[in-house]
Amino acid sequence: MRTILVPTDYSQNAHNALLYAIELAKATGSGIVLFHAFYQPLSYPYHMNFTTVVHELEREKAKKLEANVHEVRESLFADFSLRFLTTVPAATAEDNDIHKTKSGYHAVSIDLEPAEKARLSIKCVCKYGFGFDEILKAVDVHQADLVVMGTRGGGGLQRALLGRTTTAVIRDVQVPVLAVPGNVKFDGLKSIVFASDLSKLPTAQVFDSLRVFVKFFRSKLQVLHLYKKDMRQDQQENALAALYTLDKHLHDIDYEVVFQQRNDPAEAIQDFVREKEADLLVLIPQKHSFLETLLNKSITQRLMVNAFVPILALPAVNTQSNNILLENLTEVQL
């Protein structure tokens, strides 16, 4: 993973998403493109052309964005820690320039993480246009490997995912999108839940995106497959055959596959995420998938939780599946 695109509208949720993206970038060695799209009616002197005016506006907006990044960098130094160590040999302390207390009882080690995060590459880009369209263009122009977006959060999955722009980006973009609720802070990715219909597994490229997260953060991966009591024979056979596909594409990581017979997949996933204390829920938005079920308004009210986890939406198998997802939210079949 080389480039993370972070769209922002200067809201607190977008700010939180940037802080989350900074943590991801630090762990993966990625650069960040902080992106802001804006649109406003333009009036300008007759001797100037439209393109010149737009470019000037984009430069002005970029300066504001850079000032915002400067404030974020400064804020990273607000929280730090000092470690007081009694067991550091004198030679080691001198070699590593570790300071000693006046009494000499302790060697003091300064937390360098804030400085490391502040040095991360953050490129500021502003474009005149509508948010959704410009974000899709920016993914291609900057060759982003991941899009990190803030969501309203604070409740069920519908509040977390159904922001208009976020939903549109998940539907049409061909790279993973990480939706970060506004009340969630990065605390590692120790446990990842991948809820998927094993009878409709995606391509190897999609699995590569999942493997990046699992390997970088040494996460414990739980693959959850839910099925109904009246599951057809062919669906059962496809699900069992998918175990070979998982074995092949996840060949270098440990994982567990959990089969649960449930009639309410949304409630089951919520319970499973809680039980495993997951730090990330991974879904694939395609027709008749679990994400489609979760977005169904009739069950969203039962998904209200005190705190929710970020959701990584992997690219769908094809664009048609994505379009169907948003057009038929109430027509859910597993």
Buried (B, 14 or more C-beta within 10 A) or exposed (E): BEBBBBBBBEEEBBBBBBBBBBBBBBBBEBBBBBBBBBEEEEEEEEEEEEEEBBEEBBEEBBEEBBEBBEEBBEEBEEEEEEEEEEEBEEEEBEEEEBEBEEEEEBBBBBEEBBEEBBEBEBBBBBBBBEBBBBBBBBBEBBEBBBBBBBBBBBBBBBBBBBBEBBBBBBBBBEBBBBBBBBBBEBEEBBBBBBBBBBBBBBEEEBBEBBBBBBEBBEBBBBBBBBBEEEBEEEBEEBBEEBBEBBEEBBEEBEBEBBEEEBEBBBEBBBEBBEEBEBBBBBBBBBBBBBBBBBBBEEBBEEBBBEEBBBBBBBBBBBEEBBBBBBEBBEEBEB
